[in-house]
Amino acid sequence: MQDFVCRAVPAAEVGLPADADFNTYVLECPCGQDTWSVEGTWFEGRSCFVGPLFAVCTSCGWRHRLIDLSRDGYDASIGDGIDEGASSEDTWACPRCGLNAGQVAASLGYQYDEESGERASRHDLFDAFILTHLCTKDEARVEIAVFECA
């Protein structure tokens, strides 16, 4: 997510529990806008979106990869990336209002030993990824994708 402008927000702002150990960011485009459509691969066998996922700016059309489990996250960092075996490309639409554009937030979870206070030393060693749609129509928070990356 290095090419996005990432604005840190509390996890609770996107509907995660307040005590969730996630770094959460609302994504903004370098053009200054923060409204996106999300494209990905729909996996019929699991009835969900799988990676890679892309965000497309609704203002300037900039398209960039959000996550690809074969390249991103803890498993990919240690050479054990996941190939989901996808079935078709699609654009995500909110199941509540039908819109396919809105703000999106990425939440990255990190595994660490709480007793020792150990934290992940590299930002790309996240073990969980949640992509949340922040609807501009009714302010609903809807999870687009939830990936375990370790």
GUZARO-597697 format. One record per residue: x, y, z of N, C-alpha, C in turn; residue in three letters. Coordinates in steps of 0.001 Angstrom, whole numbers, plus 500000, padded with zeros to 6 digits. Atoms other than C-alpha are relative to their C-alpha. Layout:
! residues N
XYZXYZXYZALA...
This chain:
! residues 150
500809498817500000500000500000500000500857501253500000MET499062498892499932503044502195499699499689501136499039GLN500302498937500957501663504149496723498759500808500372ASP501185499291499534498512505210498555500402501020501049PHE499893499120498841498187508116500938499167499316501071VAL500682500762498954497292506299504163499782500882501222CYS500344499210498819495449508164506915499621499034501116ARG500247500910498890495642506240510204498726500397500741ALA501230499788499229492315505843512026499902498892501047VAL500226501080499026491250503892515125499231498852499344PRO500673501171500575490132500338514264498487500081500186ALA501436499894499726486730501092515836499287500872498970ALA500613499111500992486114503764513166499492499239498781GLU500446500800501144485729501021510550499204498776500434VAL500855501079499527483662498701512727500708498843500673GLY499280501046499278486405496568514277499906500278501501LEU500032499756498557486426496072518056501071501012500400PRO499077498946499571488112498980519855501329499437500479ALA498765500589499491490664496596521387500703499114498967ASP499371500809501056491532494925518050501415500509499741ALA498606499638500241495269494869517399500261500095498498ASP499843499761501427495128496247513862500475501423499780PHE499676498676500502496795499169512157499003500252498869ASN501084499750500945493928500727510196500211501334499308THR499757498817500813494172503234507367498862500219499016TYR500891499611501088491651505068505206500921500394498851VAL499111499806501143493167505113501726499568501203499180LEU500239498839500841493493508298499694500893499896498771GLU499266500007501266494645508745496101501009501149499997CYS499077498885500139497699510858495257499351501244499386PRO500687498838500574495229513112493353499216500778501052CYS500680499318498907493661514030496720498613499475500318GLY501338500544499757490397512066496475500071498714500826GLN500015501209499171489338509210498751498809499092499693ASP501113500858500404486520507525496821500511499008498956THR499436501082500808487335504177495233498926499007499568TRP500690501255500282485829501257493422501059498919500212SER499069501095499716487376497897494282499756498889498999VAL500055501095500961488149495272491660500770498824500560GLU499316501182499513489098491747492432499548498775499257GLY500340501268500594488666488143491627498981499315500895THR501069500655499265485443486484492693500243498497499933TRP499738501437499918486012482924493860498681499311500319PHE501312500630499846482816480942493337499974498963501110GLU499962501065499003483896478084495592499872500492501432GLY500080499448498644484087480381498616499036501177500083ARG500924498858500063481588483086497521500590501243500656SER499341498822499444484040485850498301501035500524499006CYS498901499456500777486627488131496775501306499443500529PHE498659500442499642490186486847496754500984500924499298VAL498986499164500625493445488551495848500359499493498624GLY499674498616499639494676490290494024498777500909499962PRO501024498966499976492469493247494871500624501310499552LEU499536498716500500492796496627493172499019501088500404PHE500829498826499759491498500085494088500124500896498773ALA500032499097501149490443502399491265499390501314500471VAL500476498685499589490111506118492029498847500416499093CYS501162499607500799486681507320490926500163501392499397THR499763498659500540488113510785490209500961499983498817SER498979499943501056491288510251488172500197498676499258CYS499876501292500664491007506537487270501251499219500347GLY498776500695499602494315505588488936499637498644500583TRP500265501367499554494337501798489501501272499442500613ARG498822500534499344496647500203491996499645498779500847HIS500178501237499237497058496848493692499911500311501495ARG500140499913498550495786496708497273500730498852500680LEU499396501181499398496800493159498113499984498849499001ILE499880501220500791497955490006496385500641498983500938ASP499511500951498993498322487038498731501205499191499542LEU498796500692500472501000485542496506501243500869500202SER498867499078499850503168488656497174500008500767501319ARG500121499135498829501918490379500339499681499207501266ASP500290500613498711501750489492504017501108499082500469GLY498977500827499364503700487212506302500355498779499151TYR499719501219500763503321483988504277500798500299498735ASP499282499648501232504444485680501060501425500448500311ALA498664499523499623507401487300502879500968498863500279SER499123501140499730508717483880503881499999498989498858ILE499971500851501185508149482424500407498884498992499927GLY501110500948499977504847480676501093498697500691499632ASP501185499259500417502388482943499250498877499082499564GLY501202500779500277498861481779498515499496500320498603ILE500660499829501287497407481235495051498589499463500165ASP501372500383499706493627481189495470499314499232498874GLU500646500711501095492825479713492036498653500624499654GLY501203499182500169490301482349491035499155499591498807ALA500881500371501092487346482129488709499564501159499105SER500395498903500883486305485607487444500292501353500637SER499740498639499520487215489302487717498678500741500123GLU501241499288499771484543491610489086500273501284500776ASP499940498790499190483897495007490672499061499818501176THR500787500178498786482668494919494252498881501033500051TRP501122499085499787479258496464495008499455499769501404ALA500533500074498640477815497224498433498699499202500004CYS501227500790499968475183494607499314498818500761500613PRO501071499217499372473202497238501249499392501026499055ARG500516498898500823472935500098498748500251499812498506CYS499719500262501403474324498685495485501091500848499378GLY498922499167500541476956501409495047501298499204499947LEU498709500683500081480372500240493920501154500944500284ASN498944499046499672482282503306495103499779500543501401ALA500042499424498657483108504748498498501400500050500561GLY498699500039499340485916505175500937500331498549500319GLN499585501327499562487949502082501738501063500147501077VAL499009500028498933489987501247504802500652498631500021ALA499241501239499880492702498631505092500456499855501439ALA499571500295498636493339497016508467500984498841499945SER498936500998500009496548495071508988500231499519501418LEU499776500591498685496926492683511918501386499392500076GLY498642500513499798500251491663513366500019499035501172TYR499852500992498950501050488567515362501268500312500780GLN498826499772499173503386489070518263499783499368501363TYR500040500593498669504197487696521682499677501100501003ASP500436498943499094502193489842524110500820500045501286GLU499278500029498728504119488696527185501368500664499902GLU498671499405500146507495489775525810499927501412499417SER500142498682500614506099492894524117500558500049498594GLY499427500061501343507577491712520810498985500487498969GLU500837499507501098506168493499517775500655499613498679ARG499450500282501332506558492770514076500982501108499640ALA498963499019500303509729494471512910499863500592498602SER500176499490501357508615494971509302498524500148499711ARG501411499725500269505364496482508091499340498954499115HIS500593500966500918504883493753505454499823498614500601ASP500172501297499354504799490914507992498631499870500657LEU501326500112499416501085491323508681499451498598499784PHE500559501341500095499182488116509340498490500001499763ASP501427499888500308495651489423508761499771501306499238ALA500332498828500813494150491861506253498482500071499891PHE501435499774500144490643493321506324499816501265499167ILE500325498847500817489352495636503609498540500351500250LEU501342499568499624486303497644504681499529501129499091THR500646498962500801483957499713502503499263500938500951HIS500669498991499192482800502953504137499019500705499071LEU501005499547500955479567503697502293499734501488500128CYS500279498567499999479055507310501306498500500280499978THR501446499818500074475290506763500921499340499877501376LYS500669500199498712474246505342504294500971499815501171ASP498956500067498978477548505354506246500198498607500594GLU499794501371499542477499501557506607501466499611499859ALA498664500589500074480752499685507230499820498548499587ARG500172501354500523480897496519505099501370499427499662VAL498723500646500314483845494109504939499948499449498579GLU499872500485501367484880493499501341500786498692499992ILE499132501181499988487607490965502111500650499856501365ALA499301500338498776489113489249505128500963498867499649VAL498994501002500356492382487385504563500866499665501196PHE498984500440499053494536485339506885501275499821499197GLU498760499977500789498118485831505710501150499296500703CYS498937500744499301500040483568508098499464498672500445ALA
